[in-house]
Amino acid sequence: MTSRGTIYTYSIIYSASQAFKDQTPFVIAVVEDEGSRILTRIEGYEKDRPISIGMEVELSRIDDNGYKLYKFI
């Protein structure tokens, strides 16, 4: 497992269900990591923060379900 990946594509979520409403806006992205593409959430997004395809992100942690979560660097 590498500690970094690059954003292949992304979406900024501004409107969410009641369970996630207090966490908006947040970023869901497909990250290229070790030749694989992983759908993940990018932690640490703040409104109006610059984000782009090809941007490098860092592995933040693996959650309780075994999913990789990334953060901005």
N, C-alpha and C positions, 0 to 999 in steps of 0.2 A: 504494500500500500504506500503510495507516495503521499507526501505532505502537502503538495500543491496540485492545482488543476487550472484549467482555463474555461471561461464561460463560453459555451457554444451558442446558446440562446437563452433568453430570460423573459420574465414577465413581472412587472411590479403590481402587486395586489393592493388596491385601494379600498375595495369593498369586499367584505367577507361575512360568513355566517356569524351568528351570535357568539359561538365558541372562540372565534379568532378576531372578532371586531376590535378588541382593545389592542391588538398587535399590528394593525395596519398603519402605515403601508409596510409590506414586506416583500421580499424577492423570492420567487421560485425560479430555478434555473436548471438547465441541462449543462453539466460540467464534464469536460473531458478529463479523465484521470486514468493513467496507465493504459491508454488506448481504448478505454471504455467510456461510454457516455452514461452519466448518472443523473437522474432527476432528483433534485435536492433543494432544500431551503438554504439561502445565504443569510447568515446571521449578521447583525450589526448594521442593517440598512437604516439610513435616516433620510427623511424627505429631502428631495432635490440633490441627493448625493450623486455624483457622476458615476455611471455604470455603462459598460460597453461590452459587446461581443469581443472575445479575445482577451479580456481582462483576466489577470491572474488572481486566483483566490487560494486560500490556505485551508487545509483540513483543520476544523475546529475541534470536533469530537465525534465519537460514534455514540448514537443515542441508545436507549435501553432496548430498542427493537433491532439494533444492528445496522441502522442506516447512518451513512456518512453525512455530516453537516459541515458546511464550509463557512468561512468568514472573509470579509474584505481585508486586504493587507495594504 
